[in-house]
Amino acid sequence: MSWMWLIGGVMLIEGLGPLLFPRQWQAMMRELAGQDTAVLRRIGGALVTAGAVLLYIFSA
């Protein structure tokens, strides 16, 4: 799988939230903006870990 496919897939999935649920997406962004830096780092770390695991599982 090429990197462009991967990037395109991420953009497609990330765009679904604001496209289908714009008000809820805005509310979530406001809530995230108010979080402490440590909380945001934990969320980011969890997302990176989950993404790496999924890539590993489906790359076989």
PDBQT receptor file of N, H, CA, C and O in Angstrom, charges set to zero:
ATOM      1  N   MET A   1       0.856  -1.175   0.000  1.00  0.00    +0.000 N 
ATOM      2  CA  MET A   1       0.000   0.000   0.000  1.00  0.00    +0.000 C 
ATOM      3  C   MET A   1       0.898   1.232   0.000  1.00  0.00    +0.000 C 
ATOM      4  O   MET A   1       1.850   1.309   0.777  1.00  0.00    +0.000 OA
ATOM      5  N   SER A   2       0.606   2.171  -0.846  1.00  0.00    +0.000 N 
ATOM      6  H   SER A   2      -0.168   2.109  -1.478  1.00  0.00    +0.000 HD
ATOM      7  CA  SER A   2       1.444   3.368  -0.916  1.00  0.00    +0.000 C 
ATOM      8  C   SER A   2       1.051   4.375   0.163  1.00  0.00    +0.000 C 
ATOM      9  O   SER A   2      -0.039   4.314   0.730  1.00  0.00    +0.000 OA
ATOM     10  N   TRP A   3       1.950   5.283   0.422  1.00  0.00    +0.000 N 
ATOM     11  H   TRP A   3       2.836   5.333  -0.039  1.00  0.00    +0.000 HD
ATOM     12  CA  TRP A   3       1.707   6.313   1.436  1.00  0.00    +0.000 C 
ATOM     13  C   TRP A   3       0.541   7.218   1.052  1.00  0.00    +0.000 C 
ATOM     14  O   TRP A   3      -0.180   7.697   1.927  1.00  0.00    +0.000 OA
ATOM     15  N   MET A   4       0.350   7.454  -0.221  1.00  0.00    +0.000 N 
ATOM     16  H   MET A   4       0.936   7.065  -0.931  1.00  0.00    +0.000 HD
ATOM     17  CA  MET A   4      -0.751   8.314  -0.658  1.00  0.00    +0.000 C 
ATOM     18  C   MET A   4      -2.102   7.672  -0.351  1.00  0.00    +0.000 C 
ATOM     19  O   MET A   4      -3.050   8.372   0.005  1.00  0.00    +0.000 OA
ATOM     20  N   TRP A   5      -2.199   6.350  -0.484  1.00  0.00    +0.000 N 
ATOM     21  H   TRP A   5      -1.429   5.781  -0.773  1.00  0.00    +0.000 HD
ATOM     22  CA  TRP A   5      -3.428   5.654  -0.113  1.00  0.00    +0.000 C 
ATOM     23  C   TRP A   5      -3.691   5.814   1.372  1.00  0.00    +0.000 C 
ATOM     24  O   TRP A   5      -4.821   6.062   1.795  1.00  0.00    +0.000 OA
ATOM     25  N   LEU A   6      -2.638   5.670   2.152  1.00  0.00    +0.000 N 
ATOM     26  H   LEU A   6      -1.721   5.469   1.808  1.00  0.00    +0.000 HD
ATOM     27  CA  LEU A   6      -2.766   5.792   3.602  1.00  0.00    +0.000 C 
ATOM     28  C   LEU A   6      -3.200   7.201   3.998  1.00  0.00    +0.000 C 
ATOM     29  O   LEU A   6      -4.124   7.367   4.795  1.00  0.00    +0.000 OA
ATOM     30  N   ILE A   7      -2.547   8.197   3.453  1.00  0.00    +0.000 N 
ATOM     31  H   ILE A   7      -1.797   8.063   2.806  1.00  0.00    +0.000 HD
ATOM     32  CA  ILE A   7      -2.890   9.589   3.762  1.00  0.00    +0.000 C 
ATOM     33  C   ILE A   7      -4.316   9.906   3.289  1.00  0.00    +0.000 C 
ATOM     34  O   ILE A   7      -5.078  10.565   3.996  1.00  0.00    +0.000 OA
ATOM     35  N   GLY A   8      -4.663   9.437   2.106  1.00  0.00    +0.000 N 
ATOM     36  H   GLY A   8      -4.044   8.902   1.531  1.00  0.00    +0.000 HD
ATOM     37  CA  GLY A   8      -6.020   9.650   1.597  1.00  0.00    +0.000 C 
ATOM     38  C   GLY A   8      -7.072   9.013   2.481  1.00  0.00    +0.000 C 
ATOM     39  O   GLY A   8      -8.133   9.595   2.706  1.00  0.00    +0.000 OA
ATOM     40  N   GLY A   9      -6.786   7.817   2.986  1.00  0.00    +0.000 N 
ATOM     41  H   GLY A   9      -5.924   7.344   2.804  1.00  0.00    +0.000 HD
ATOM     42  CA  GLY A   9      -7.718   7.140   3.886  1.00  0.00    +0.000 C 
ATOM     43  C   GLY A   9      -7.902   7.897   5.187  1.00  0.00    +0.000 C 
ATOM     44  O   GLY A   9      -9.019   8.020   5.691  1.00  0.00    +0.000 OA
ATOM     45  N   VAL A  10      -6.808   8.401   5.728  1.00  0.00    +0.000 N 
ATOM     46  H   VAL A  10      -5.901   8.301   5.319  1.00  0.00    +0.000 HD
ATOM     47  CA  VAL A  10      -6.889   9.182   6.965  1.00  0.00    +0.000 C 
ATOM     48  C   VAL A  10      -7.707  10.449   6.732  1.00  0.00    +0.000 C 
ATOM     49  O   VAL A  10      -8.555  10.799   7.553  1.00  0.00    +0.000 OA
ATOM     50  N   MET A  11      -7.457  11.136   5.621  1.00  0.00    +0.000 N 
ATOM     51  H   MET A  11      -6.768  10.851   4.955  1.00  0.00    +0.000 HD
ATOM     52  CA  MET A  11      -8.210  12.359   5.317  1.00  0.00    +0.000 C 
ATOM     53  C   MET A  11      -9.692  12.060   5.147  1.00  0.00    +0.000 C 
ATOM     54  O   MET A  11     -10.539  12.833   5.596  1.00  0.00    +0.000 OA
ATOM     55  N   LEU A  12     -10.008  10.949   4.506  1.00  0.00    +0.000 N 
ATOM     56  H   LEU A  12      -9.320  10.321   4.141  1.00  0.00    +0.000 HD
ATOM     57  CA  LEU A  12     -11.400  10.572   4.311  1.00  0.00    +0.000 C 
ATOM     58  C   LEU A  12     -12.088  10.336   5.656  1.00  0.00    +0.000 C 
ATOM     59  O   LEU A  12     -13.179  10.852   5.897  1.00  0.00    +0.000 OA
ATOM     60  N   ILE A  13     -11.459   9.568   6.517  1.00  0.00    +0.000 N 
ATOM     61  H   ILE A  13     -10.573   9.148   6.321  1.00  0.00    +0.000 HD
ATOM     62  CA  ILE A  13     -12.055   9.265   7.818  1.00  0.00    +0.000 C 
ATOM     63  C   ILE A  13     -12.153  10.515   8.687  1.00  0.00    +0.000 C 
ATOM     64  O   ILE A  13     -13.170  10.740   9.343  1.00  0.00    +0.000 OA
ATOM     65  N   GLU A  14     -11.101  11.324   8.691  1.00  0.00    +0.000 N 
ATOM     66  H   GLU A  14     -10.276  11.141   8.158  1.00  0.00    +0.000 HD
ATOM     67  CA  GLU A  14     -11.108  12.548   9.503  1.00  0.00    +0.000 C 
ATOM     68  C   GLU A  14     -12.163  13.542   9.021  1.00  0.00    +0.000 C 
ATOM     69  O   GLU A  14     -12.693  14.314   9.821  1.00  0.00    +0.000 OA
ATOM     70  N   GLY A  15     -12.467  13.533   7.750  1.00  0.00    +0.000 N 
ATOM     71  H   GLY A  15     -12.036  12.907   7.100  1.00  0.00    +0.000 HD
ATOM     72  CA  GLY A  15     -13.443  14.466   7.203  1.00  0.00    +0.000 C 
ATOM     73  C   GLY A  15     -14.891  14.076   7.459  1.00  0.00    +0.000 C 
ATOM     74  O   GLY A  15     -15.793  14.898   7.302  1.00  0.00    +0.000 OA
ATOM     75  N   LEU A  16     -15.119  12.828   7.851  1.00  0.00    +0.000 N 
ATOM     76  H   LEU A  16     -14.386  12.160   7.978  1.00  0.00    +0.000 HD
ATOM     77  CA  LEU A  16     -16.492  12.378   8.069  1.00  0.00    +0.000 C 
ATOM     78  C   LEU A  16     -17.168  13.097   9.233  1.00  0.00    +0.000 C 
ATOM     79  O   LEU A  16     -18.357  13.410   9.163  1.00  0.00    +0.000 OA
ATOM     80  N   GLY A  17     -16.420  13.360  10.299  1.00  0.00    +0.000 N 
ATOM     81  H   GLY A  17     -15.454  13.106  10.355  1.00  0.00    +0.000 HD
ATOM     82  CA  GLY A  17     -17.006  14.033  11.462  1.00  0.00    +0.000 C 
ATOM     83  C   GLY A  17     -17.592  15.392  11.133  1.00  0.00    +0.000 C 
ATOM     84  O   GLY A  17     -18.783  15.616  11.351  1.00  0.00    +0.000 OA
ATOM     85  N   PRO A  18     -16.773  16.313  10.608  1.00  0.00    +0.000 N 
ATOM     86  CA  PRO A  18     -17.324  17.629  10.280  1.00  0.00    +0.000 C 
ATOM     87  C   PRO A  18     -18.363  17.600   9.153  1.00  0.00    +0.000 C 
ATOM     88  O   PRO A  18     -19.248  18.455   9.107  1.00  0.00    +0.000 OA
ATOM     89  N   LEU A  19     -18.261  16.624   8.248  1.00  0.00    +0.000 N 
ATOM     90  H   LEU A  19     -17.542  15.930   8.286  1.00  0.00    +0.000 HD
ATOM     91  CA  LEU A  19     -19.225  16.543   7.153  1.00  0.00    +0.000 C 
ATOM     92  C   LEU A  19     -20.595  16.092   7.642  1.00  0.00    +0.000 C 
ATOM     93  O   LEU A  19     -21.612  16.688   7.289  1.00  0.00    +0.000 OA
ATOM     94  N   LEU A  20     -20.622  15.035   8.459  1.00  0.00    +0.000 N 
ATOM     95  H   LEU A  20     -19.795  14.551   8.746  1.00  0.00    +0.000 HD
ATOM     96  CA  LEU A  20     -21.893  14.442   8.862  1.00  0.00    +0.000 C 
ATOM     97  C   LEU A  20     -22.469  15.033  10.148  1.00  0.00    +0.000 C 
ATOM     98  O   LEU A  20     -23.688  15.105  10.309  1.00  0.00    +0.000 OA
ATOM     99  N   PHE A  21     -21.593  15.458  11.062  1.00  0.00    +0.000 N 
ATOM    100  H   PHE A  21     -20.604  15.400  10.930  1.00  0.00    +0.000 HD
ATOM    101  CA  PHE A  21     -22.040  15.954  12.372  1.00  0.00    +0.000 C 
ATOM    102  C   PHE A  21     -21.323  17.253  12.731  1.00  0.00    +0.000 C 
ATOM    103  O   PHE A  21     -20.552  17.273  13.690  1.00  0.00    +0.000 OA
ATOM    104  N   PRO A  22     -21.554  18.338  11.988  1.00  0.00    +0.000 N 
ATOM    105  CA  PRO A  22     -20.762  19.553  12.210  1.00  0.00    +0.000 C 
ATOM    106  C   PRO A  22     -20.921  20.174  13.601  1.00  0.00    +0.000 C 
ATOM    107  O   PRO A  22     -19.936  20.635  14.177  1.00  0.00    +0.000 OA
ATOM    108  N   ARG A  23     -22.116  20.193  14.141  1.00  0.00    +0.000 N 
ATOM    109  H   ARG A  23     -22.916  19.818  13.673  1.00  0.00    +0.000 HD
ATOM    110  CA  ARG A  23     -22.308  20.809  15.467  1.00  0.00    +0.000 C 
ATOM    111  C   ARG A  23     -21.639  19.999  16.568  1.00  0.00    +0.000 C 
ATOM    112  O   ARG A  23     -20.986  20.558  17.450  1.00  0.00    +0.000 OA
ATOM    113  N   GLN A  24     -21.803  18.684  16.516  1.00  0.00    +0.000 N 
ATOM    114  H   GLN A  24     -22.334  18.230  15.800  1.00  0.00    +0.000 HD
ATOM    115  CA  GLN A  24     -21.170  17.840  17.522  1.00  0.00    +0.000 C 
ATOM    116  C   GLN A  24     -19.651  17.894  17.397  1.00  0.00    +0.000 C 
ATOM    117  O   GLN A  24     -18.941  17.857  18.402  1.00  0.00    +0.000 OA
ATOM    118  N   TRP A  25     -19.155  17.980  16.174  1.00  0.00    +0.000 N 
ATOM    119  H   TRP A  25     -19.731  18.010  15.357  1.00  0.00    +0.000 HD
ATOM    120  CA  TRP A  25     -17.723  18.073  15.933  1.00  0.00    +0.000 C 
ATOM    121  C   TRP A  25     -17.173  19.373  16.524  1.00  0.00    +0.000 C 
ATOM    122  O   TRP A  25     -16.117  19.372  17.158  1.00  0.00    +0.000 OA
ATOM    123  N   GLN A  26     -17.891  20.485  16.314  1.00  0.00    +0.000 N 
ATOM    124  H   GLN A  26     -18.748  20.486  15.799  1.00  0.00    +0.000 HD
ATOM    125  CA  GLN A  26     -17.465  21.761  16.894  1.00  0.00    +0.000 C 
ATOM    126  C   GLN A  26     -17.438  21.691  18.413  1.00  0.00    +0.000 C 
ATOM    127  O   GLN A  26     -16.502  22.183  19.043  1.00  0.00    +0.000 OA
ATOM    128  N   ALA A  27     -18.467  21.077  19.006  1.00  0.00    +0.000 N 
ATOM    129  H   ALA A  27     -19.228  20.677  18.494  1.00  0.00    +0.000 HD
ATOM    130  CA  ALA A  27     -18.516  20.951  20.465  1.00  0.00    +0.000 C 
ATOM    131  C   ALA A  27     -17.341  20.121  20.970  1.00  0.00    +0.000 C 
ATOM    132  O   ALA A  27     -16.742  20.455  21.992  1.00  0.00    +0.000 OA
ATOM    133  N   MET A  28     -17.009  19.055  20.270  1.00  0.00    +0.000 N 
ATOM    134  H   MET A  28     -17.496  18.784  19.439  1.00  0.00    +0.000 HD
ATOM    135  CA  MET A  28     -15.880  18.221  20.666  1.00  0.00    +0.000 C 
ATOM    136  C   MET A  28     -14.568  19.003  20.565  1.00  0.00    +0.000 C 
ATOM    137  O   MET A  28     -13.709  18.882  21.438  1.00  0.00    +0.000 OA
ATOM    138  N   MET A  29     -14.409  19.799  19.514  1.00  0.00    +0.000 N 
ATOM    139  H   MET A  29     -15.107  19.898  18.805  1.00  0.00    +0.000 HD
ATOM    140  CA  MET A  29     -13.191  20.602  19.346  1.00  0.00    +0.000 C 
ATOM    141  C   MET A  29     -13.067  21.640  20.469  1.00  0.00    +0.000 C 
ATOM    142  O   MET A  29     -11.974  21.879  20.982  1.00  0.00    +0.000 OA
ATOM    143  N   ARG A  30     -14.197  22.254  20.845  1.00  0.00    +0.000 N 
ATOM    144  H   ARG A  30     -15.085  22.060  20.428  1.00  0.00    +0.000 HD
ATOM    145  CA  ARG A  30     -14.164  23.215  21.951  1.00  0.00    +0.000 C 
ATOM    146  C   ARG A  30     -13.747  22.536  23.254  1.00  0.00    +0.000 C 
ATOM    147  O   ARG A  30     -12.946  23.071  24.020  1.00  0.00    +0.000 OA
ATOM    148  N   GLU A  31     -14.303  21.348  23.489  1.00  0.00    +0.000 N 
ATOM    149  H   GLU A  31     -14.953  20.913  22.867  1.00  0.00    +0.000 HD
ATOM    150  CA  GLU A  31     -13.965  20.599  24.703  1.00  0.00    +0.000 C 
ATOM    151  C   GLU A  31     -12.484  20.214  24.712  1.00  0.00    +0.000 C 
ATOM    152  O   GLU A  31     -11.815  20.341  25.738  1.00  0.00    +0.000 OA
ATOM    153  N   LEU A  32     -11.978  19.749  23.585  1.00  0.00    +0.000 N 
ATOM    154  H   LEU A  32     -12.521  19.646  22.752  1.00  0.00    +0.000 HD
ATOM    155  CA  LEU A  32     -10.558  19.383  23.505  1.00  0.00    +0.000 C 
ATOM    156  C   LEU A  32      -9.657  20.591  23.707  1.00  0.00    +0.000 C 
ATOM    157  O   LEU A  32      -8.609  20.487  24.345  1.00  0.00    +0.000 OA
ATOM    158  N   ALA A  33     -10.059  21.732  23.171  1.00  0.00    +0.000 N 
ATOM    159  H   ALA A  33     -10.910  21.816  22.653  1.00  0.00    +0.000 HD
ATOM    160  CA  ALA A  33      -9.241  22.951  23.307  1.00  0.00    +0.000 C 
ATOM    161  C   ALA A  33      -9.122  23.380  24.763  1.00  0.00    +0.000 C 
ATOM    162  O   ALA A  33      -8.145  24.030  25.134  1.00  0.00    +0.000 OA
ATOM    163  N   GLY A  34     -10.089  23.030  25.584  1.00  0.00    +0.000 N 
ATOM    164  H   GLY A  34     -10.882  22.501  25.282  1.00  0.00    +0.000 HD
ATOM    165  CA  GLY A  34     -10.059  23.412  26.983  1.00  0.00    +0.000 C 
ATOM    166  C   GLY A  34      -9.328  22.423  27.884  1.00  0.00    +0.000 C 
ATOM    167  O   GLY A  34      -9.192  22.662  29.084  1.00  0.00    +0.000 OA
ATOM    168  N   GLN A  35      -8.860  21.325  27.320  1.00  0.00    +0.000 N 
ATOM    169  H   GLN A  35      -8.970  21.130  26.346  1.00  0.00    +0.000 HD
ATOM    170  CA  GLN A  35      -8.197  20.295  28.124  1.00  0.00    +0.000 C 
ATOM    171  C   GLN A  35      -6.762  20.687  28.462  1.00  0.00    +0.000 C 
ATOM    172  O   GLN A  35      -6.126  21.471  27.757  1.00  0.00    +0.000 OA
ATOM    173  N   ASP A  36      -6.280  20.126  29.546  1.00  0.00    +0.000 N 
ATOM    174  H   ASP A  36      -6.796  19.489  30.118  1.00  0.00    +0.000 HD
ATOM    175  CA  ASP A  36      -4.899  20.312  29.959  1.00  0.00    +0.000 C 
ATOM    176  C   ASP A  36      -3.962  19.639  28.945  1.00  0.00    +0.000 C 
ATOM    177  O   ASP A  36      -4.345  18.673  28.286  1.00  0.00    +0.000 OA
ATOM    178  N   THR A  37      -2.758  20.148  28.831  1.00  0.00    +0.000 N 
ATOM    179  H   THR A  37      -2.447  20.934  29.367  1.00  0.00    +0.000 HD
ATOM    180  CA  THR A  37      -1.781  19.617  27.882  1.00  0.00    +0.000 C 
ATOM    181  C   THR A  37      -1.498  18.138  28.134  1.00  0.00    +0.000 C 
ATOM    182  O   THR A  37      -1.362  17.366  27.185  1.00  0.00    +0.000 OA
ATOM    183  N   ALA A  38      -1.410  17.740  29.388  1.00  0.00    +0.000 N 
ATOM    184  H   ALA A  38      -1.521  18.367  30.159  1.00  0.00    +0.000 HD
ATOM    185  CA  ALA A  38      -1.123  16.337  29.701  1.00  0.00    +0.000 C 
ATOM    186  C   ALA A  38      -2.240  15.421  29.200  1.00  0.00    +0.000 C 
ATOM    187  O   ALA A  38      -1.976  14.322  28.711  1.00  0.00    +0.000 OA
ATOM    188  N   VAL A  39      -3.479  15.874  29.322  1.00  0.00    +0.000 N 
ATOM    189  H   VAL A  39      -3.694  16.766  29.719  1.00  0.00    +0.000 HD
ATOM    190  CA  VAL A  39      -4.616  15.076  28.837  1.00  0.00    +0.000 C 
ATOM    191  C   VAL A  39      -4.551  14.935  27.322  1.00  0.00    +0.000 C 
ATOM    192  O   VAL A  39      -4.782  13.851  26.787  1.00  0.00    +0.000 OA
ATOM    193  N   LEU A  40      -4.238  16.024  26.632  1.00  0.00    +0.000 N 
ATOM    194  H   LEU A  40      -4.051  16.905  27.067  1.00  0.00    +0.000 HD
ATOM    195  CA  LEU A  40      -4.131  15.979  25.171  1.00  0.00    +0.000 C 
ATOM    196  C   LEU A  40      -3.006  15.042  24.735  1.00  0.00    +0.000 C 
ATOM    197  O   LEU A  40      -3.143  14.327  23.743  1.00  0.00    +0.000 OA
ATOM    198  N   ARG A  41      -1.896  15.043  25.475  1.00  0.00    +0.000 N 
ATOM    199  H   ARG A  41      -1.785  15.624  26.282  1.00  0.00    +0.000 HD
ATOM    200  CA  ARG A  41      -0.793  14.135  25.141  1.00  0.00    +0.000 C 
ATOM    201  C   ARG A  41      -1.227  12.679  25.310  1.00  0.00    +0.000 C 
ATOM    202  O   ARG A  41      -0.877  11.830  24.491  1.00  0.00    +0.000 OA
ATOM    203  N   ARG A  42      -1.977  12.389  26.357  1.00  0.00    +0.000 N 
ATOM    204  H   ARG A  42      -2.261  13.079  27.023  1.00  0.00    +0.000 HD
ATOM    205  CA  ARG A  42      -2.461  11.018  26.566  1.00  0.00    +0.000 C 
ATOM    206  C   ARG A  42      -3.411  10.598  25.445  1.00  0.00    +0.000 C 
ATOM    207  O   ARG A  42      -3.335   9.478  24.940  1.00  0.00    +0.000 OA
ATOM    208  N   ILE A  43      -4.305  11.507  25.065  1.00  0.00    +0.000 N 
ATOM    209  H   ILE A  43      -4.367  12.417  25.475  1.00  0.00    +0.000 HD
ATOM    210  CA  ILE A  43      -5.238  11.203  23.968  1.00  0.00    +0.000 C 
ATOM    211  C   ILE A  43      -4.458  10.959  22.680  1.00  0.00    +0.000 C 
ATOM    212  O   ILE A  43      -4.715   9.988  21.968  1.00  0.00    +0.000 OA
ATOM    213  N   GLY A  44      -3.516  11.834  22.386  1.00  0.00    +0.000 N 
ATOM    214  H   GLY A  44      -3.308  12.623  22.964  1.00  0.00    +0.000 HD
ATOM    215  CA  GLY A  44      -2.694  11.671  21.182  1.00  0.00    +0.000 C 
ATOM    216  C   GLY A  44      -1.903  10.382  21.208  1.00  0.00    +0.000 C 
ATOM    217  O   GLY A  44      -1.819   9.687  20.195  1.00  0.00    +0.000 OA
ATOM    218  N   GLY A  45      -1.324  10.051  22.345  1.00  0.00    +0.000 N 
ATOM    219  H   GLY A  45      -1.392  10.615  23.168  1.00  0.00    +0.000 HD
ATOM    220  CA  GLY A  45      -0.567   8.809  22.464  1.00  0.00    +0.000 C 
ATOM    221  C   GLY A  45      -1.438   7.583  22.260  1.00  0.00    +0.000 C 
ATOM    222  O   GLY A  45      -1.026   6.616  21.619  1.00  0.00    +0.000 OA
ATOM    223  N   ALA A  46      -2.644   7.629  22.807  1.00  0.00    +0.000 N 
ATOM    224  H   ALA A  46      -2.979   8.414  23.327  1.00  0.00    +0.000 HD
ATOM    225  CA  ALA A  46      -3.564   6.505  22.636  1.00  0.00    +0.000 C 
ATOM    226  C   ALA A  46      -3.961   6.352  21.169  1.00  0.00    +0.000 C 
ATOM    227  O   ALA A  46      -4.048   5.231  20.668  1.00  0.00    +0.000 OA
ATOM    228  N   LEU A  47      -4.203   7.460  20.480  1.00  0.00    +0.000 N 
ATOM    229  H   LEU A  47      -4.134   8.370  20.888  1.00  0.00    +0.000 HD
ATOM    230  CA  LEU A  47      -4.579   7.396  19.070  1.00  0.00    +0.000 C 
ATOM    231  C   LEU A  47      -3.431   6.881  18.204  1.00  0.00    +0.000 C 
ATOM    232  O   LEU A  47      -3.650   6.082  17.293  1.00  0.00    +0.000 OA
ATOM    233  N   VAL A  48      -2.219   7.333  18.484  1.00  0.00    +0.000 N 
ATOM    234  H   VAL A  48      -2.042   7.982  19.225  1.00  0.00    +0.000 HD
ATOM    235  CA  VAL A  48      -1.051   6.865  17.731  1.00  0.00    +0.000 C 
ATOM    236  C   VAL A  48      -0.843   5.374  17.960  1.00  0.00    +0.000 C 
ATOM    237  O   VAL A  48      -0.573   4.631  17.016  1.00  0.00    +0.000 OA
ATOM    238  N   THR A  49      -0.968   4.936  19.196  1.00  0.00    +0.000 N 
ATOM    239  H   THR A  49      -1.188   5.539  19.963  1.00  0.00    +0.000 HD
ATOM    240  CA  THR A  49      -0.793   3.513  19.507  1.00  0.00    +0.000 C 
ATOM    241  C   THR A  49      -1.859   2.669  18.816  1.00  0.00    +0.000 C 
ATOM    242  O   THR A  49      -1.548   1.639  18.217  1.00  0.00    +0.000 OA
ATOM    243  N   ALA A  50      -3.110   3.101  18.899  1.00  0.00    +0.000 N 
ATOM    244  H   ALA A  50      -3.363   3.937  19.386  1.00  0.00    +0.000 HD
ATOM    245  CA  ALA A  50      -4.191   2.358  18.251  1.00  0.00    +0.000 C 
ATOM    246  C   ALA A  50      -3.984   2.305  16.735  1.00  0.00    +0.000 C 
ATOM    247  O   ALA A  50      -4.198   1.264  16.114  1.00  0.00    +0.000 OA
ATOM    248  N   GLY A  51      -3.574   3.406  16.152  1.00  0.00    +0.000 N 
ATOM    249  H   GLY A  51      -3.399   4.252  16.656  1.00  0.00    +0.000 HD
ATOM    250  CA  GLY A  51      -3.319   3.428  14.714  1.00  0.00    +0.000 C 
ATOM    251  C   GLY A  51      -2.176   2.512  14.312  1.00  0.00    +0.000 C 
ATOM    252  O   GLY A  51      -2.262   1.822  13.296  1.00  0.00    +0.000 OA
ATOM    253  N   ALA A  52      -1.105   2.497  15.100  1.00  0.00    +0.000 N 
ATOM    254  H   ALA A  52      -1.035   3.057  15.925  1.00  0.00    +0.000 HD
ATOM    255  CA  ALA A  52       0.027   1.631  14.803  1.00  0.00    +0.000 C 
ATOM    256  C   ALA A  52      -0.377   0.158  14.905  1.00  0.00    +0.000 C 
ATOM    257  O   ALA A  52       0.027  -0.662  14.080  1.00  0.00    +0.000 OA
ATOM    258  N   VAL A  53      -1.171  -0.167  15.918  1.00  0.00    +0.000 N 
ATOM    259  H   VAL A  53      -1.499   0.499  16.589  1.00  0.00    +0.000 HD
ATOM    260  CA  VAL A  53      -1.635  -1.555  16.062  1.00  0.00    +0.000 C 
ATOM    261  C   VAL A  53      -2.494  -1.962  14.882  1.00  0.00    +0.000 C 
ATOM    262  O   VAL A  53      -2.330  -3.058  14.345  1.00  0.00    +0.000 OA
ATOM    263  N   LEU A  54      -3.420  -1.087  14.466  1.00  0.00    +0.000 N 
ATOM    264  H   LEU A  54      -3.553  -0.197  14.902  1.00  0.00    +0.000 HD
ATOM    265  CA  LEU A  54      -4.266  -1.400  13.327  1.00  0.00    +0.000 C 
ATOM    266  C   LEU A  54      -3.452  -1.565  12.041  1.00  0.00    +0.000 C 
ATOM    267  O   LEU A  54      -3.707  -2.478  11.256  1.00  0.00    +0.000 OA
ATOM    268  N   LEU A  55      -2.480  -0.688  11.827  1.00  0.00    +0.000 N 
ATOM    269  H   LEU A  55      -2.272   0.054  12.465  1.00  0.00    +0.000 HD
ATOM    270  CA  LEU A  55      -1.627  -0.828  10.645  1.00  0.00    +0.000 C 
ATOM    271  C   LEU A  55      -0.864  -2.142  10.681  1.00  0.00    +0.000 C 
ATOM    272  O   LEU A  55      -0.728  -2.809   9.655  1.00  0.00    +0.000 OA
ATOM    273  N   TYR A  56      -0.370  -2.517  11.840  1.00  0.00    +0.000 N 
ATOM    274  H   TYR A  56      -0.481  -1.976  12.673  1.00  0.00    +0.000 HD
ATOM    275  CA  TYR A  56       0.359  -3.772  11.967  1.00  0.00    +0.000 C 
ATOM    276  C   TYR A  56      -0.553  -4.973  11.671  1.00  0.00    +0.000 C 
ATOM    277  O   TYR A  56      -0.168  -5.896  10.953  1.00  0.00    +0.000 OA
ATOM    278  N   ILE A  57      -1.756  -4.942  12.232  1.00  0.00    +0.000 N 
ATOM    279  H   ILE A  57      -2.069  -4.192  12.815  1.00  0.00    +0.000 HD
ATOM    280  CA  ILE A  57      -2.694  -6.053  12.045  1.00  0.00    +0.000 C 
ATOM    281  C   ILE A  57      -3.065  -6.201  10.579  1.00  0.00    +0.000 C 
ATOM    282  O   ILE A  57      -3.071  -7.312  10.049  1.00  0.00    +0.000 OA
ATOM    283  N   PHE A  58      -3.376  -5.087   9.916  1.00  0.00    +0.000 N 
ATOM    284  H   PHE A  58      -3.371  -4.184  10.347  1.00  0.00    +0.000 HD
ATOM    285  CA  PHE A  58      -3.889  -5.162   8.551  1.00  0.00    +0.000 C 
ATOM    286  C   PHE A  58      -2.816  -5.111   7.475  1.00  0.00    +0.000 C 
ATOM    287  O   PHE A  58      -3.135  -5.155   6.287  1.00  0.00    +0.000 OA
ATOM    288  N   SER A  59      -1.557  -5.020   7.865  1.00  0.00    +0.000 N 
ATOM    289  H   SER A  59      -1.298  -4.985   8.830  1.00  0.00    +0.000 HD
ATOM    290  CA  SER A  59      -0.493  -4.984   6.865  1.00  0.00    +0.000 C 
ATOM    291  C   SER A  59      -0.052  -6.381   6.456  1.00  0.00    +0.000 C 
ATOM    292  O   SER A  59       0.688  -6.535   5.484  1.00  0.00    +0.000 OA
ATOM    293  N   ALA A  60      -0.492  -7.397   7.180  1.00  0.00    +0.000 N 
ATOM    294  H   ALA A  60      -1.092  -7.273   7.970  1.00  0.00    +0.000 HD
ATOM    295  CA  ALA A  60      -0.078  -8.774   6.885  1.00  0.00    +0.000 C 
ATOM    296  C   ALA A  60      -0.759  -9.342   5.670  1.00  0.00    +0.000 C 
ATOM    297  O   ALA A  60      -0.509 -10.490   5.303  1.00  0.00    +0.000 OA
TER     298      ALA A  60
